[in-house]
């Protein structure tokens, strides 16, 4: 990170701590072992110099924040910083609105959420598809029903801004009844695609689906919750990344998926509707 950026991040977070403390600048400065004029200089932005390591440690210890957070290197404010557990495990039981995933969505409300699904996007699935997929996985159908409804309700909020990227061939394979969907009846596949087309049309532009060329790009499933965290999906487990640099790296990866899109959001509903028609193979033009 550029020195000026580092200094700017530190200054903004120091301002937040001063405001949060409720103390005046003299009392705040005394509490971290410096005088008021030194604190004023740090808050003014007149210099890009950071305080001494001892002062940084005093700020972090007294106000119970991590050094990584204080310097803008992490979105995780906790004292453990980057030493926190990398994995957070979802047990799968209980209502979706009480899970970590729901909590992360709530925390990211009003920011952009970027999502690469493992299959068809959860909120676009019909009950019939949820039932079918629950029978071939260990995931609870009840929690999946809850998750789908929660995501639909979340996406209908006026502040929602969500981008989803998935390979086009995954949708083509579903339409043709191949892979894990080979025993899912054709009439239910058509109903699923029609349902998907209706929701894509209804939720656009708050919810934008990009279908990228799976031959040009590859991605594991993950979600980026605004600037706060990224969660890489691994079955019932999530690899949770809180470091700013890691979130930025995954954001750049997501942007590259968008660049490889061959079906853009304003075309996605029509593409799904076309797949639901007489043809069940790939559609080259719509």
C-alpha positions as CSV (number, residue, x, y, z in Angstrom):
1,X,0.0,0.0,0.0
2,X,1.2,3.5,-0.9
3,X,2.5,5.5,2.1
4,X,0.0,8.2,1.6
5,X,-2.9,5.7,1.4
6,X,-1.6,4.0,4.6
7,X,-1.4,7.4,6.4
8,X,-4.9,8.3,5.1
9,X,-6.4,5.0,6.3
10,X,-4.8,5.4,9.7
11,X,-6.0,9.0,10.0
12,X,-9.6,8.0,9.3
13,X,-9.6,5.2,11.8
14,X,-7.9,7.3,14.4
15,X,-10.7,9.9,13.9
16,X,-13.3,7.2,14.3
17,X,-11.7,6.1,17.6
18,X,-11.6,9.6,19.0
19,X,-15.2,10.1,18.1
20,X,-16.2,6.8,19.5
21,X,-14.4,7.4,22.8
22,X,-16.5,10.4,23.6
23,X,-13.4,12.1,25.1
24,X,-12.0,15.5,24.1
25,X,-8.7,15.5,22.2
26,X,-6.6,16.3,25.3
27,X,-8.0,13.4,27.3
28,X,-7.7,11.0,24.3
29,X,-4.1,12.1,23.7
30,X,-3.2,11.7,27.4
31,X,-4.7,8.2,27.3
32,X,-2.3,7.0,24.5
33,X,0.8,8.8,25.9
34,X,1.1,11.8,23.6
35,X,0.3,15.5,23.9
36,X,-2.7,17.2,22.3
37,X,-0.6,19.0,19.6
38,X,0.8,15.7,18.5
39,X,-2.7,14.2,18.2
40,X,-3.9,17.3,16.3
41,X,-1.1,16.8,13.8
42,X,-2.0,13.2,13.3
43,X,-5.6,14.1,12.7
44,X,-4.9,17.0,10.4
45,X,-3.4,15.1,7.5
46,X,-0.6,17.7,7.3
47,X,2.0,14.9,7.2
48,X,2.1,11.3,5.9
49,X,4.3,10.2,8.8
50,X,2.8,7.6,11.1
51,X,3.3,7.7,14.8
52,X,6.0,5.7,16.6
53,X,5.4,2.0,17.0
54,X,4.9,2.5,20.8
55,X,2.1,5.0,20.1
56,X,0.4,2.7,17.7
57,X,0.6,-0.1,20.2
58,X,-0.9,2.2,22.9
59,X,-3.8,3.2,20.7
60,X,-4.5,-0.5,19.7
61,X,-4.3,-1.7,23.3
62,X,-6.3,1.1,25.0
63,X,-9.1,1.0,22.4
64,X,-9.1,-2.7,21.9
65,X,-8.5,-2.8,18.1
66,X,-6.0,-4.7,16.0
67,X,-3.0,-3.0,14.5
68,X,-4.0,-4.3,11.1
69,X,-7.4,-2.6,11.4
70,X,-5.8,0.6,12.7
71,X,-3.5,0.8,9.7
72,X,-6.2,-0.1,7.2
73,X,-4.7,-3.5,6.3
74,X,-7.8,-5.4,7.6
75,X,-11.5,-4.9,7.9
76,X,-11.4,-7.0,11.1
77,X,-11.4,-4.7,14.1
78,X,-10.8,-7.4,16.7
79,X,-7.7,-7.7,18.7
80,X,-6.8,-11.0,17.1
81,X,-6.6,-9.3,13.6
82,X,-5.3,-11.7,11.0
83,X,-4.7,-14.4,13.6
84,X,-8.4,-15.1,13.9
85,X,-9.6,-18.5,12.8
86,X,-9.6,-18.8,9.0
87,X,-12.6,-21.1,8.8
88,X,-16.1,-20.5,10.1
89,X,-18.3,-23.6,9.8
90,X,-22.0,-23.7,9.2
91,X,-23.8,-26.6,10.7
92,X,-26.7,-26.4,8.4
93,X,-29.4,-26.7,11.0
94,X,-31.9,-24.0,12.0
95,X,-33.4,-21.1,10.1
96,X,-31.2,-19.3,7.6
97,X,-31.8,-15.9,9.1
98,X,-29.8,-17.0,12.2
99,X,-26.7,-18.2,10.3
100,X,-23.4,-16.5,9.8
101,X,-24.2,-16.1,6.1
102,X,-27.3,-14.1,6.9
103,X,-25.3,-12.0,9.4
104,X,-22.7,-11.2,6.8
105,X,-25.4,-10.2,4.3
106,X,-27.0,-7.9,7.0
107,X,-23.7,-6.3,7.8
108,X,-23.0,-5.6,4.1
109,X,-26.4,-4.0,3.4
110,X,-26.0,-0.9,1.3
111,X,-22.7,-2.1,-0.2
112,X,-22.1,-4.1,-3.3
113,X,-22.2,-7.9,-2.9
114,X,-20.5,-10.0,-5.5
115,X,-21.4,-13.7,-5.7
116,X,-20.1,-16.7,-7.7
117,X,-22.5,-19.6,-7.0
118,X,-21.6,-23.3,-6.9
119,X,-24.7,-24.1,-9.0
120,X,-27.8,-22.1,-9.9
121,X,-28.0,-19.0,-7.8
122,X,-29.9,-19.9,-4.6
123,X,-32.6,-17.2,-4.8
124,X,-33.5,-18.2,-8.3
125,X,-34.3,-21.8,-7.5
126,X,-37.8,-23.3,-7.4
127,X,-39.0,-25.4,-4.5
128,X,-38.9,-28.4,-6.9
129,X,-35.2,-27.9,-7.6
130,X,-34.5,-27.3,-3.9
131,X,-36.2,-30.6,-3.1
132,X,-34.3,-32.5,-5.8
133,X,-30.9,-31.1,-4.8
134,X,-31.6,-31.8,-1.1
135,X,-32.2,-35.5,-2.0
136,X,-28.7,-35.8,-3.5
137,X,-26.8,-33.7,-0.9
138,X,-26.6,-33.6,2.9
139,X,-28.0,-30.1,3.1
140,X,-31.3,-29.5,4.9
141,X,-34.2,-28.7,2.5
142,X,-35.8,-26.6,5.3
143,X,-32.7,-24.4,5.6
144,X,-32.4,-24.1,1.8
145,X,-36.1,-22.9,1.6
146,X,-35.3,-20.4,4.3
147,X,-32.1,-19.3,2.5
148,X,-33.9,-18.8,-0.9
149,X,-36.7,-16.7,0.7
150,X,-34.2,-14.7,2.7
151,X,-32.1,-13.9,-0.4
152,X,-35.2,-12.9,-2.4
153,X,-36.4,-10.6,0.4
154,X,-32.9,-9.2,0.8
155,X,-32.6,-8.5,-3.0
156,X,-35.9,-6.7,-3.0
157,X,-34.7,-4.1,-0.5
158,X,-34.1,-0.7,-2.1
159,X,-30.5,-0.5,-1.0
160,X,-29.5,-3.9,-2.5
161,X,-26.7,-3.9,-5.1
162,X,-25.8,-7.5,-6.1
163,X,-23.7,-8.9,-9.0
164,X,-23.6,-12.6,-9.7
165,X,-21.3,-14.4,-12.1
166,X,-21.6,-18.0,-13.3
167,X,-20.4,-19.9,-16.4
168,X,-22.9,-20.0,-19.2
169,X,-22.4,-23.7,-19.8
170,X,-23.7,-24.4,-16.3
171,X,-27.1,-23.1,-17.3
172,X,-26.9,-24.9,-20.6
173,X,-26.1,-28.2,-18.9
174,X,-29.0,-27.7,-16.5
175,X,-31.4,-27.0,-19.4
176,X,-30.2,-30.2,-21.2
177,X,-30.7,-32.3,-18.0
178,X,-27.0,-33.3,-17.8
179,X,-24.7,-33.8,-14.9
180,X,-26.3,-33.7,-11.4
181,X,-29.6,-32.7,-13.0
182,X,-29.9,-35.8,-15.3
183,X,-32.8,-37.1,-13.2
184,X,-34.6,-33.8,-12.8
185,X,-37.7,-34.0,-15.1
186,X,-37.7,-31.8,-18.2
187,X,-41.0,-30.2,-17.3
188,X,-39.5,-29.1,-13.9
189,X,-36.4,-27.9,-15.7
190,X,-38.5,-25.7,-18.0
191,X,-40.5,-24.4,-15.0
192,X,-37.2,-23.6,-13.2
193,X,-35.9,-21.7,-16.2
194,X,-39.2,-19.8,-16.6
195,X,-39.1,-19.0,-12.9
196,X,-35.5,-17.8,-13.2
197,X,-36.4,-15.6,-16.2
198,X,-39.2,-13.9,-14.3
199,X,-37.1,-13.2,-11.2
200,X,-34.2,-11.9,-13.3
201,X,-36.5,-9.5,-15.0
202,X,-38.2,-8.5,-11.8
203,X,-35.1,-7.9,-9.7
204,X,-33.0,-6.2,-12.4
205,X,-31.0,-3.9,-11.9
206,X,-30.6,-4.5,-8.2
207,X,-29.7,-8.1,-9.0
208,X,-27.5,-8.5,-12.1
209,X,-26.5,-11.9,-13.5
210,X,-23.5,-12.2,-15.8
211,X,-22.9,-15.5,-17.7
212,X,-19.2,-15.8,-18.5
213,X,-17.3,-18.0,-20.9
214,X,-16.3,-21.0,-18.8
215,X,-13.6,-21.8,-21.3
216,X,-11.9,-18.4,-20.9
217,X,-12.3,-18.1,-17.1
218,X,-12.5,-20.4,-14.1
219,X,-13.8,-19.7,-10.6
220,X,-14.4,-21.4,-7.3
221,X,-17.7,-20.3,-5.6
222,X,-17.4,-17.3,-3.3
223,X,-19.1,-14.2,-2.0
224,X,-17.6,-10.8,-1.4
225,X,-19.6,-8.9,1.3
226,X,-18.8,-5.3,0.4
227,X,-15.5,-4.2,1.9
228,X,-15.9,-6.3,5.0
229,X,-15.1,-9.9,4.1
230,X,-15.0,-12.6,1.5
231,X,-16.3,-16.1,2.0
232,X,-15.1,-19.0,-0.1
233,X,-17.7,-21.8,-0.2
234,X,-16.5,-25.3,0.6
235,X,-19.6,-27.4,1.2
236,X,-20.8,-26.7,4.8
237,X,-17.6,-24.7,5.5
238,X,-16.6,-21.2,4.6
239,X,-13.0,-20.0,4.2
240,X,-13.4,-16.4,5.5
241,X,-11.0,-13.7,4.4
242,X,-10.9,-10.4,6.3
243,X,-7.7,-8.9,5.1
244,X,-8.2,-5.9,2.8
245,X,-5.6,-7.1,0.3
246,X,-7.3,-10.5,0.0
247,X,-10.8,-8.9,-0.6
248,X,-9.3,-6.6,-3.2
249,X,-7.7,-9.6,-5.0
250,X,-11.0,-11.5,-5.1
251,X,-12.7,-8.3,-6.3
252,X,-10.3,-8.1,-9.2
253,X,-10.9,-11.8,-10.0
254,X,-14.6,-11.1,-10.1
255,X,-14.1,-8.1,-12.4
256,X,-12.2,-10.4,-14.7
257,X,-15.2,-12.8,-14.8
258,X,-17.4,-9.9,-15.7
259,X,-15.1,-9.0,-18.6
260,X,-15.4,-12.5,-19.9
261,X,-19.3,-12.3,-19.9
262,X,-21.0,-13.4,-23.1
263,X,-24.5,-12.8,-21.7
264,X,-24.9,-9.5,-19.8
265,X,-27.5,-8.8,-17.1
266,X,-30.0,-7.1,-19.4
267,X,-29.9,-10.2,-21.6
268,X,-29.9,-12.9,-18.8
269,X,-33.7,-13.1,-18.4
270,X,-34.3,-13.6,-22.2
271,X,-31.5,-16.2,-22.3
272,X,-33.1,-18.2,-19.5
273,X,-36.5,-17.9,-21.1
274,X,-35.1,-19.1,-24.5
275,X,-33.6,-22.2,-22.8
276,X,-37.0,-23.0,-21.4
277,X,-38.4,-23.1,-24.9
278,X,-38.4,-26.0,-27.4
279,X,-34.6,-26.0,-27.7
280,X,-32.7,-27.5,-24.7
281,X,-29.2,-27.0,-25.9
282,X,-26.9,-23.9,-25.9
283,X,-28.4,-20.7,-27.4
284,X,-25.8,-18.8,-29.5
285,X,-27.9,-15.8,-30.1
286,X,-31.0,-14.3,-28.6
